[in-house]
Amino acid sequence: MRRRLVVIGGDAAGGSAASQARKRCADLDVVMFERGRATSYSACGIPYWISGTVESEAALIARTPDQHRAMGLDVRMRTEVTGIDLDRRTVTWRDLDGGGQGSEPFDELVYATGSVPMRPPVPGIDADGVYGVQVLDDGVALRAELDSGRVRRVVVVGGGYIGLEIAEACRVRGLDVTVVDRSATPVGTFDPDVGQFIADAVRAEGIELVMGEEVVAVDVGTDGRARAVLTAGGRELPADLVVLGLGVRPNVGLAREAGIPLGISGGIAVDARMHTEAEGVWAAGDCVESRHRLSGQRMVVALGTHANKQGRVAGINIGGGYATFPGVIGTAITKVCDLEVARTGLSSEEAQQAGYAFVTASVDSTTTAGYFPGAQPIRIKMIAERRSGRLLGAQVVGCPGSAKRIDALAVCIWNEMTVDEVLSLDLAYAPPFAPVWDPVLIAARKAFEAVEADVRDL
């Protein structure tokens, strides 16, 4: 008897799981359900397509449904799974275009439903003209609205990564843009001193920032369309269009209804092999919780990098191999206007919440040798554990050529290196690429001095 694998979700995690399982087990029947119009696409590229930096929607698609089918997968597009019966080992589905319904049996199931945009529970949030941006279809709808010529003023609710990227995209299109967020500085996963650099860059682009104010309502006109965003501080921010950039939550409704256990984070609980507590059920991507390697906490991290890796791990195991997902350390990077920002490990607040005693060190340097034409400013902040000097976190902010230095620091944190060991790294040097003392090494030296001074004071 041929085994049957059903995959719910055809983007990064689902597509990777299906492809890996089929590649390793040729006699495995694989059915992949996707309720959208595209498979295996880059959701992170949506803001850049909206701005026009990326020319076409097709450029965001890594593997089309037909390419998946050529690999032996039975791909059902625009088909939504509406229920999971673990006892009968079936899923029920509905054709979103034709209206047909049916059921599909499975021996193994991959749950890869991703996430959905967070919507604050305020009046008017579901009105016309309010958009979340999570899947490619969301981006298509938002771009069509922006292309209509009806939009002049955009209010983005939320100053995180996606919120700022969408704000910049709208500004590039010549629109008036306001970002409102209840935090004191944008992108709350950065320490406030780094966040202030981000705020300055956003304002320099002509985007209005309203920080430290919570949205209490979306004002809706007589036509049922959003016309303004109201804040707790009494502001009324006029809007022809509202974009939600508050982050996402795991899409676990089907799992909860089916009795697939969730973790303390709200994501699906999985083991290191991406298997759930339900027999024959695997999960991967934005809908699952991961273990943070420094804090030990279970958390949901919605990043395509992790989704692809987790899907690959699940597919290898389903196909008869062995693989594990080792956890996350919170590495992230983005471009805010002309400013590059990146982080890895724990922020100061996160380190404190995890129970670490720590010191911090920040340095200002240049991306290349200071005398080299085009040298640009860069700031690196490090967070190191007291006494041991173990690197716990790092943040980078600066002009082009800055942010990818975070990768070296992520490797250091992954391998539990101390700042003294980081200081001794053999990093590449040539004047067009770095000063003779790379900013990473300067920051490590300053962090090491802070650790030594802290030990002397004990």
Secondary structure, DSSP 8 states (H G I E B T S, - for coil): ---EEEEE--SHHHHHHHHHHHHH-TT-EEEEEESSS-SSB-GGGHHHHHHTSS--GGGGBSS-HHHHHHTT-EEEETEEEEEEETTTTEEEEEETTT--EEEEE-SEEEE---EEE---S-TTTTSBTEEE--SHHHHHHHHHHHHTS---EEEEE--SHHHHHHHHHHHHTT-EEEEEESSSSSSTTS-HHHHHHHHHHHHHTT-EEEES--EEEEEE-TTSBEEEEEETTS-EEE-SEEEE-S-EEE--HHHHHHT--B-TTSSB---TTSB-SSTTEEE-STTB-EEBTTT--EE----HHHHHHHHHHHHHHHTT-------B---EEEEETTEEEEEEE--HHHHHHTT--EEEEEEEEESS-TTSTT--EEEEEEEEETTT-BEEEEEEEESTTSGGGHHHHHHHHHTT-BHHHHHT------TTT--SS-HHHHHHHHHHHHHHHHHHH-
